[in-house]
Amino acid sequence: MAKAKATVHGAISLVNAIATQKGATLGIELKVDAIIETSSGRGISIQSENKNLSSRLINKTIEKILSKKELEENKIEVTLNSEIPTGYGLKSSSAISSAVALACSKIFRPKLTDKQILLAGVEASIESKVSITGAYDDACSCYYGGFNVTDNFKKNRISSEKAPVNLIAVIFIPKNRKRGNLKNLKILSTVFENAWELAKKGDYWNAMNMNGLATAATLNSDPKIIINLLEKGAYGASVSGNGPAIAAVTKKENESNIKKVFSTLEGNVIVSKINNKKAEVYEL
């Protein structure tokens, strides 16, 4: 009998990785808690209030950490509590798979490195078809917090740094969940490549804005929204991931101005602080 709890946070996109396999992301404070409890028996059971969760992703993640023998000799109970809305581009899948991998490793594989834990979630994401690229960029910001610039193909973190502490992300969650055709992102691969180069140099907001205009134009959002958000004082604004959420990063005192831009659209607004904290795990 063992029990462990892991906490991993969400993230927003600065540069979408679908076109070039190179991405950049920023951690936000919305979090996922995963509790793993083992008992005698076998099988995996999952408890969560969120019905949109991919149980396949969770099962695959556990299979990456445990051996066949351990899976046959332990009943694994997974309890998930998530503040991150699923299916909007706010990295809930990366946060969930990393949290499950981290809690499992605490019990069964305490010597695993951060990267090995991350890769378990990334590989599980690809195998369960939750992600096209495995979303290594998303996983890094969920796990480490702060700014992360990655090569998803090579599974490498190219650069990372902590974000300024006084920033918030004002995130619009549209009522209409429709996304545009992701294949169209490749048409603008040069734009995304250039945005990634800016992020690599630490010019995160210009990277995010370039990405924002390109993704909005491609994925059914109005690029004018990005311009309006910047006019009202956002440092950076973009569709997050493949959408349809739109995130604007700004100072706390600017929150109401940014909300006004979103108030003309149908949907909800969530405000989250930026997160610089690394994922945590402890035994219960």
C-alpha positions as CSV (number, residue, x, y, z in Angstrom):
1,M,0.0,0.0,0.0
2,A,1.5,3.3,-1.0
3,K,0.0,6.7,-1.9
4,A,1.6,9.8,-3.6
5,K,0.3,13.1,-4.8
6,A,1.8,15.2,-7.6
7,T,0.9,18.7,-8.6
8,V,1.6,20.0,-12.2
9,H,0.5,23.3,-13.6
10,G,-0.9,24.3,-17.0
11,A,0.6,26.5,-19.7
12,I,-0.1,28.7,-22.7
13,S,1.5,28.8,-26.1
14,L,4.0,31.4,-27.3
15,V,4.9,29.5,-30.5
16,N,2.8,26.7,-31.9
17,A,5.0,23.6,-32.7
18,I,2.8,21.8,-35.2
19,A,4.2,23.5,-38.3
20,T,7.9,23.1,-37.5
21,Q,8.2,20.8,-34.4
22,K,9.7,23.7,-32.5
23,G,7.6,25.4,-29.8
24,A,7.7,27.9,-27.0
25,T,5.4,28.0,-24.0
26,L,4.8,29.8,-20.6
27,G,3.6,28.2,-17.4
28,I,0.3,29.4,-15.7
29,E,-1.0,28.7,-12.2
30,L,-4.0,26.6,-13.1
31,K,-3.1,23.2,-11.8
32,V,-3.7,19.4,-11.8
33,D,-3.4,17.2,-8.8
34,A,-2.9,13.5,-9.4
35,I,-3.1,11.1,-6.5
36,I,-1.9,7.5,-7.1
37,E,-2.8,4.9,-4.5
38,T,-1.7,1.2,-4.8
39,S,-3.3,-1.8,-3.1
40,S,-3.3,-5.5,-3.6
41,G,-5.0,-6.8,-6.7
42,R,-4.6,-5.6,-10.3
43,G,-6.1,-3.1,-12.8
44,I,-6.3,0.7,-13.1
45,S,-9.3,2.7,-11.9
46,I,-9.6,6.5,-12.6
47,Q,-11.7,8.9,-10.6
48,S,-12.3,12.4,-11.9
49,E,-15.1,14.9,-12.1
50,N,-14.0,15.7,-15.7
51,K,-15.7,13.4,-18.1
52,N,-13.6,14.6,-21.1
53,L,-10.4,13.0,-19.8
54,S,-8.6,10.5,-21.9
55,S,-8.4,7.3,-19.8
56,R,-6.2,5.9,-22.5
57,L,-3.6,8.6,-21.9
58,I,-3.6,7.9,-18.2
59,N,-3.3,4.1,-18.7
60,K,-0.5,4.5,-21.2
61,T,1.4,6.9,-18.9
62,I,1.2,4.4,-16.0
63,E,2.4,1.6,-18.4
64,K,5.4,3.7,-19.2
65,I,6.5,3.9,-15.5
66,L,5.5,0.4,-14.2
67,S,6.8,-2.9,-15.3
68,K,4.4,-5.6,-16.5
69,K,5.0,-7.5,-13.3
70,E,4.2,-4.4,-11.2
71,L,1.0,-3.8,-13.2
72,E,-0.1,-7.4,-12.6
73,E,0.6,-7.3,-8.8
74,N,-0.9,-3.8,-8.0
75,K,-4.3,-2.3,-8.1
76,I,-3.7,1.4,-9.1
77,E,-6.3,4.0,-8.2
78,V,-5.9,7.4,-9.9
79,T,-7.7,10.4,-8.5
80,L,-7.5,13.6,-10.6
81,N,-8.5,17.1,-9.8
82,S,-7.9,19.6,-12.5
83,E,-8.5,23.4,-12.7
84,I,-7.5,23.4,-16.4
85,P,-10.4,23.3,-18.9
86,T,-9.8,20.4,-21.4
87,G,-9.8,20.7,-25.1
88,Y,-9.0,24.5,-25.4
89,G,-5.2,24.6,-25.9
90,L,-4.3,25.1,-22.2
91,K,-2.2,22.0,-21.9
92,S,-4.4,19.9,-19.7
93,S,-3.2,16.6,-21.3
94,S,0.5,17.5,-20.7
95,A,-0.2,18.5,-17.1
96,I,-2.3,15.3,-16.5
97,S,0.2,12.9,-18.0
98,S,3.2,14.5,-16.2
99,A,1.3,14.5,-12.9
100,V,0.4,10.8,-13.2
101,A,4.0,9.9,-14.3
102,L,5.4,11.9,-11.4
103,A,3.2,10.4,-8.8
104,C,3.8,6.8,-10.1
105,S,7.6,7.4,-10.2
106,K,7.5,8.5,-6.6
107,I,6.2,5.1,-5.6
108,F,7.7,2.8,-8.1
109,R,10.7,4.6,-9.7
110,P,12.1,7.2,-7.3
111,K,15.4,7.4,-9.2
112,L,13.9,8.6,-12.5
113,T,15.2,12.0,-13.7
114,D,12.8,14.9,-14.6
115,K,13.4,14.3,-18.2
116,Q,12.5,10.6,-18.0
117,I,9.3,11.4,-16.2
118,L,8.5,14.0,-18.8
119,L,9.2,11.6,-21.7
120,A,6.9,9.0,-20.2
121,G,4.0,11.5,-20.5
122,V,5.1,12.7,-23.9
123,E,5.4,9.2,-25.3
124,A,2.0,8.2,-23.8
125,S,0.5,11.4,-25.4
126,I,1.7,10.2,-28.9
127,E,0.6,6.6,-28.4
128,S,-2.8,7.5,-27.1
129,K,-3.2,9.9,-30.0
130,V,-3.8,12.9,-27.7
131,S,-1.0,14.8,-29.3
132,I,0.5,14.9,-32.8
133,T,4.0,15.9,-31.7
134,G,3.9,14.6,-28.1
135,A,3.9,18.3,-27.1
136,Y,7.3,18.4,-25.4
137,D,7.1,22.2,-25.3
138,D,3.8,22.0,-23.4
139,A,5.1,19.3,-21.0
140,C,8.2,21.5,-20.2
141,S,6.3,24.5,-19.1
142,C,3.7,22.5,-17.2
143,Y,6.5,20.7,-15.4
144,Y,9.2,23.3,-14.9
145,G,7.1,26.5,-15.1
146,G,8.4,29.8,-16.6
147,F,9.4,30.3,-20.3
148,N,10.5,27.2,-22.2
149,V,11.7,27.0,-25.8
150,T,12.0,23.5,-27.2
151,D,12.8,21.3,-30.1
152,N,9.9,18.8,-30.0
153,F,11.4,16.5,-32.6
154,K,14.7,16.1,-30.7
155,K,12.9,16.3,-27.3
156,N,15.3,19.0,-26.2
157,R,14.8,22.1,-24.0
158,I,16.8,24.7,-25.9
159,S,16.3,27.6,-23.4
160,S,14.3,28.4,-20.3
161,E,14.0,31.2,-17.8
162,K,11.7,32.4,-15.0
163,A,9.0,34.8,-16.0
164,P,8.5,38.2,-14.3
165,V,6.3,37.7,-11.2
166,N,3.8,40.5,-11.7
167,L,2.3,39.0,-14.9
168,I,-1.2,37.4,-15.4
169,A,-2.7,35.5,-18.3
170,V,-6.2,36.6,-19.2
171,I,-7.7,33.7,-21.0
172,F,-10.8,33.7,-23.1
173,I,-12.7,30.3,-23.4
174,P,-15.1,30.6,-26.3
175,K,-18.5,29.1,-26.2
176,N,-17.9,27.7,-29.7
177,R,-15.3,25.0,-29.5
178,K,-14.7,24.8,-33.2
179,R,-11.1,24.7,-34.3
180,G,-9.7,25.4,-37.8
181,N,-7.8,22.9,-39.9
182,L,-4.5,22.3,-38.2
183,K,-2.9,21.2,-41.5
184,N,-3.1,24.9,-42.7
185,L,-0.6,25.9,-40.0
186,K,2.1,24.3,-42.2
187,I,1.4,26.9,-44.9
188,L,2.9,29.5,-42.6
189,S,5.8,27.4,-41.3
190,T,8.3,30.2,-42.1
191,V,6.3,32.5,-39.9
192,F,6.4,30.0,-37.0
193,E,10.1,29.3,-37.6
194,N,10.8,33.1,-37.3
195,A,8.6,33.4,-34.2
196,W,10.5,30.5,-32.6
197,E,13.9,32.2,-33.4
198,L,12.6,35.3,-31.6
199,A,11.6,33.2,-28.6
200,K,15.0,31.5,-28.5
201,K,16.6,34.9,-28.2
202,G,14.3,35.8,-25.3
203,D,12.0,38.1,-27.3
204,Y,9.0,36.2,-26.0
205,W,6.3,38.8,-26.6
206,N,7.1,39.5,-30.3
207,A,7.3,35.7,-30.8
208,M,3.8,35.3,-29.1
209,N,2.3,38.1,-31.2
210,M,3.6,36.8,-34.5
211,N,2.3,33.4,-33.5
212,G,-1.0,35.0,-32.5
213,L,-1.6,36.7,-35.8
214,A,-0.6,33.5,-37.7
215,T,-2.7,31.1,-35.6
216,A,-5.7,33.4,-35.5
217,A,-5.7,33.8,-39.2
218,T,-5.4,30.0,-39.7
219,L,-7.6,28.6,-36.9
220,N,-10.9,30.5,-37.3
221,S,-10.3,33.4,-34.8
222,D,-10.3,37.0,-35.9
223,P,-6.7,38.4,-36.0
224,K,-8.2,41.8,-35.1
225,I,-8.7,40.5,-31.5
226,I,-4.9,40.1,-31.2
227,I,-4.4,43.7,-32.3
228,N,-7.1,45.0,-29.9
229,L,-5.5,43.1,-27.0
230,L,-2.1,44.6,-27.8
231,E,-3.7,48.1,-28.1
232,K,-5.2,47.6,-24.6
233,G,-1.9,46.8,-23.1
234,A,-1.2,43.1,-23.5
235,Y,2.5,42.3,-23.8
236,G,1.7,39.2,-25.8
237,A,-1.6,37.7,-27.2
238,S,-2.2,34.5,-29.1
239,V,-4.5,31.6,-29.7
240,S,-3.1,29.0,-27.2
241,G,-2.1,25.7,-28.7
242,N,-4.5,24.8,-31.4
243,G,-7.2,26.8,-29.7
244,P,-9.8,27.8,-29.5
245,A,-8.7,29.6,-26.2
246,I,-7.0,33.0,-26.6
247,A,-4.5,34.1,-24.0
248,A,-3.3,37.6,-23.3
249,V,-0.3,38.2,-21.0
250,T,-0.4,41.6,-19.1
251,K,0.3,43.3,-15.8
252,K,-2.3,42.8,-13.0
253,E,-3.5,46.4,-13.1
254,N,-4.4,46.0,-16.8
255,E,-6.8,43.1,-16.2
256,S,-10.1,45.0,-16.7
257,N,-8.9,46.6,-20.0
258,I,-8.1,43.2,-21.5
259,K,-11.4,41.7,-20.2
260,K,-13.3,44.5,-22.0
261,V,-11.9,43.3,-25.4
262,F,-13.2,39.7,-24.7
263,S,-16.5,41.0,-23.4
264,T,-17.7,41.5,-27.0
265,L,-17.3,37.8,-27.6
266,E,-19.4,34.8,-26.5
267,G,-17.6,32.8,-23.8
268,N,-16.0,32.9,-20.4
269,V,-12.8,34.6,-19.1
270,I,-10.3,32.9,-16.7
271,V,-7.5,34.9,-15.1
272,S,-4.4,33.0,-13.9
273,K,-1.1,34.2,-12.6
274,I,2.0,33.1,-14.5
275,N,3.7,30.1,-12.8
276,N,7.4,29.7,-12.2
277,K,7.1,26.7,-9.8
278,K,8.4,23.3,-10.7
279,A,6.1,20.3,-10.4
280,E,5.9,18.8,-6.9
281,V,5.4,15.4,-5.5
282,Y,5.2,13.8,-2.0
283,E,4.0,10.6,-0.3
284,L,0.8,10.7,1.6
